Amino acid sequence: MDFQFGIPSEAIFGSGSSKKIGGILEGLNAKKVLCVYDQGVKVAGIVDKVLTYLKVGSIDVIEFDHVLPNPPDTIVDEGAQLAKEENVDAIVAIGGGSAIDAAKAINILLTNPGPIHQYDGLNLVTNPTKPLVAVPTTSGTGSEVTSFTVITDTTELKKMVIGGQHCGANIALLDPDLTIGLPPSVTAATGMDALTHAIEAYVSKAASVPSDVNALKAIELIYNNLEKAYKSGSNIEARTNMLLGSMLAAYAFNSAVLGLVHAIAHPLSVHCGLAHGVANACGLPYVMKYNAEDEKVQKRNKDIAKAMGLNVENLSNAEASEKAIEAVKKLSNALDIPTLEQVGVKREQFNQIAEDALKEIGMLFNPREATKEDVIRLLESAY
């Protein structure tokens, strides 16, 4: 048995944990920090709340609020330039995956030469980065505890996956209270993103005992709480379980990596502007069905069905696998996940999306190989 498993971030989880941020930064000897976030989190009042906790000491805060969905390299360059001019000691990221990914990429450029695209790949960042504290406000990407940052290359029109050493946050403050009131559509998309992480990690070619344990627990938590959080945004128990599930799913995929769902989702976001979670949610059940042509995946899908709480003990692997896939479809419907057609994807874009999907790192870890024609058929199914 051979595997490699690691997590870059210390996780501090629990209601009110974000209140500790000031003391944590003082403990890191940070005198001036760059706070990275997007306008949505600011308007929701979350940024001001966290900044109140942050400014309890004598810490000087420089705010960078230009983060965009599917963060482009241009925003990373802008943020890094500001951080260098202000000579910050540390970075704080507040928000969903876009804010945290942008902050991690900015941090790379603080101590490593640009441009950021030269680090597309694994373990290409050579110089240690400055302290970074991530405060997630969604239960989705798990970026706060992974050693990956995903940035859009605006020249090549692709998503760069920058990972490995010096790419993660030092500390993650996971406070379920900050996810209360998250809009239903965002709850649905980010939650399906987290479920995709767990499922893809469990069937990945690089799956291992520790990634399996985390993936299955994540599936249990997410499947049984996502619809509750979607329908009742103030349900703190559901919100807590979703944030925990998202974190555990990230623990799983940080080592097991991801697969065909993400390989397709990345070009969907780049070429069609889809939110990452929506792109994953649209394709997940169809890729699950495609991968289930492999009997080994059917066995894994039976484990997934059990983790969801489905009664499949007396079913064959193939039958249980179908139950798991149907359960994901029903969940997507309950969350009002749109089709690709409904979000404006055009069939004439399928060819480019499929070509780009085959270049994604996830293709190396998917349990079944896929051709361009296979990907186009999957896109048609999700349409």
N, C-alpha and C positions, 0 to 999 in steps of 0.2 A: 504494500500500500504506500503510494507516494503522492504527496500533495503539498501545496504551499498555501497558507492561509494567514492573512494579516489585515489589520484595520489601522488606518493612520491616526484616528481621532480618539481622544478620551471623551466618552459620552456621559453627560450629566442630565439625567432624565427625571421629569416630575413636574407637577403643578407648581408654578412660581419659580422654576429654575432659572428663568431669564433674569430674575432680580439679582442674581449673583454676578452678573457680567462685570460690574464695576470693580469688585474685589478681585475677580479673576484677572482682569487686565492689569491691575496694580501689582498682582503677584507675578505677572510677566514683565514687570518694569516698563510698561508702556506709558509714555507721557503724551504722545500724540497718535491718534488712530484715524484711519480712513474708514468711514462707514458707508457700505455699498448696499443700495436698495433700489427698488423701482417705484414709480409714482403710485401704483395701486396699493402697495403696502403703506405708503405714506398717507394716502387718502383714508385708508381704513383705520388710521390712528395708531397702528402698531409701532411704527418707527419712533414716534414721539414718546410712547410708553417705554420702549427699550432705551432710548436716549436718556430718559429720566434716571433709569437705573445705572446707566453708563457714566453719567456726569456727577455721581455722588462724591467722587474724589476730585483730584486736580487734573483729570485727563482732558486734553484738548481734542475736540472732535471735528474732523473735516468730512463734510457730507458729499457723497457722489450719488446722485439720484437718476442717472441716465440709462440705467439698465433696461434692456428691451427683451421681449420673449425670444427664445433661440438666440442668445446673445452673440452679436457679430464681433469679429476681430477689431473693428474700428472703435467700438465701445471699450474694449479691453485696452487698446492703445491710449485712448483718452483718459481712462481711469489710472493707468500706470503713470502717465505723464503728470497727472495731478499729485499722485502719491509721492513721486520723486521730487517734485517741486516743493511739496510741503514737508518732505523728509520724515514721513510717518514711521512710527516704531512697530505698528501692528495694524491688522485689518479686521474689521467686523463686517460680517455679511448678515443681512436681515431679509428674509423672504423665502421664495420657493427656489427651485433648482436653477433658474436663470440668474438670480442674484448671487447665489452661492458659487455657481460655476464661473460667473464673471469675476467674482472676488478672488477665486483661486487662481484664475489666469492672470489677473492683475498682479497678484502676489508673486507669481513666477517671474514676471518681467521686472519686478523690483530688484531682484538679485541676479537675474540671468539676462543676457542680451536679447533684444528683439531681432526679428519679428516673432510673434507667437507661433506662426505656422511651422517653424522648424522643430517644434516639440511634439508635433502630431505623431503619436505612437507611444510606445512603452519605454519608460526609464531613460528618456532623453534629456530630462531636466537635471543638470549636474550640480548646480549650486543650491545649498540649503536656503529655504525661504524664511520670511519673517513670521512671527506668530499670527495665526488667523483663528478667530472665534466665529463659528457659524451658528446662527439662530434661525432654524427653519420655521416657516409659518404655514407650510402645507405638509400633507402626509403623502409624499409622492416620490420624488427623485432619490431621496436618501443621500444626496450629494454631501450633506454635512458630515457623513462618516465614511466616505469613499475616497480612494486615491485616483479619481478620474475627474476631469473637467471637460465638458463638451462645448465647443465654440464653433460658430459658423464662419467658415472661410469665405469671405465675400468676393474673392477673386476667382477661386476654383469652384465656387458654388457647391460646397460640401460641408458636412459637419466633421470637424476634427475631434478625435477622441485622444486627449492628452492624459496619460496615466503613469502610475508607478511612483517612484521616489520623489519626494518634495512636491507632490501634487495635492495633498489633502489638507484639511483643516486640522489644527492642533487640538481644539476643544469644540465639542458640539453641545449647545444648550438646548435640549429638547423639552419645550414647555407646551403641553397640550392646551393651556389656556389661550395661547396665541392663535390657535387654529379655530377657536369658537367664532362663529359668524362667517366663516369662509363661504363664499357663494356656492350654491348647490352644483352649478356646472363645473366649477373649479374643483370642488370636492370629488365629483365623479371622475373627471379626467385625471387628476393627480392620484386618486385612489386606484384607478385601473392601471396607471403607470406602475405603481408599487406592486400590484398583483402580477403584472407582466414580468417585473424583475424577479419575483419569487419563482414563478413558473418556469421562466427561461433558465434561471440558475439551476433549478432542479433537474431539468432535462439536458443541461449543457454537457458537452464532451469533457469539460474540465471540472465537473461536479466532484465533490469530496464529502467525507463524513461531516466535517463542521459546516460546510455550505449547505448540505442536505438538511441538517438539523434546523438551521436558521430559516431555510426556505420553507420547510413544511410548517413551522410555527407561524411564519409570516402569512402563509396562505390561510391558515386557520383564523388568524386575527383579522385579516383584511376581508376575507369572504363573509365572515359572520358579523362584520361591523360597518362595512362601507355603505350599504343601503340605509342603515340606521342613521349614519352621519349625514347622508345625502338628504334624507327626509326630515331630520331634526338636527339642524346645525348646532344647537346648544346642548346636545347630548354629550356631556363631558366624558362619560364612560366609553362611548363609541369613539369619540375624538382621541381619547388616550390610547385606546387599543389600535386605532388607525396609525397614530404616530409611532407607536411601538412596532407595529407590523411593517411599516415603511422602513424603519431603522434596521430591523432584522433581515428584510429582503435585500437591503443594501449590503449588509454583512455577507449575505450569500453571494450576490453577484460581483462583489468587489474581487473575489477570488475565482468564482466559476465563470465570470463574464456573461455575456448575453448572446442572443441568437438572431434568428431570421425576423422576428417581429421588429426588433430594433433596427435591423439592417434595412428594412423597408420604411420604418418610421422616420429615420433621419432624412432621406431624400424627400419624403412627403413634406416634412417641415421646411426644408430648404427651398424646394421648387413650388410648393403650394401654400406655404405659410401656416400650416396646421400647428396648433399647440402640440407639444411633444406627447402629452398624455392622451390626447384625442387620437393622434396618429397611431399610438400603440393599441388603444382600445379598439379602434376600427379593425385592426388586423389580427388581434390575439386569437379569437376562436378559430379562425380559418387556418392560421399557421399551426395551431395545436392539432387540428384535424390532419393537416398535411404531414406533420411530424409523426402522427400516430400510425402512419403506414408502416413504421418501424415497430416491430414487436417489443423491442426493449423499451421504447417510449410508451407503449400501451401499459406495460407493467408500472412504469413511473407515473403515468397518468392515474392509475388505480390508487397509488399512494396519495396523489393530489386529491382525488375524490374523497378518500378517507379523511384527509386533513380538513376538507370542506365540511365534513360531517355527513356525507352522503352514505346511504345504506348500500354498499357495494360488496360486502364481504363474500357473498355467495355467487357473485358474478364473475365471469371470465375477465381477463385483463382487457380484452377488446371491448366487452360490454361496459365495464367500469370506465374505460377511457372515454367512451361515448357519453356516459353520464357526466363526467367532468367537463367535457366540451359543451354539452348542453347547458350545464349549470353556469358556465361563463357567459354563454349567449343570453340566458335569462337575466343574469345580473346586469349585463350591458343594456338590455332592453328596459329594465327597471330604472336604470340611471339615465335613460334617454340619450344614450350614446348615438351620435348621428352616423349615417353612412358616408362613404367618401363622396358620393354624389351630392349629398346634402351640405357638405362643407366646401363645395365648389371645385373639387378635383375634376379635371377633364380627362376623358379616355385617351386623348392624344398625348397626354403627359405620361402615360403608363410606360412607354418604351424607355424614356429617359430615367424614370424612377427605377425601373427594373435594372437597367445598366448600372446605375449608381449603387443600388442595393448590393450587387454582387461584389463591389469593391470594399464593402464595410467589414470591419474586423469581426463582427458577430457571425459572419458566414463561416468563419473558421471553427466556431464552437457549437454551431447548430447541429443537432443529432442527425439530420438528413441534409445531404447536399441538394442544392437547388440550381436550376438553370434559369436563364432569362425568361423562357416561356413559362416555367413554373411560377415565377414571381408575378408575371402578367396575369396568369390565371387566378392567383391569390388576390390581386388587386381587383380583378373582375368580380370575385366572390364578395369582396368587401364593399363593392359599389352599390 
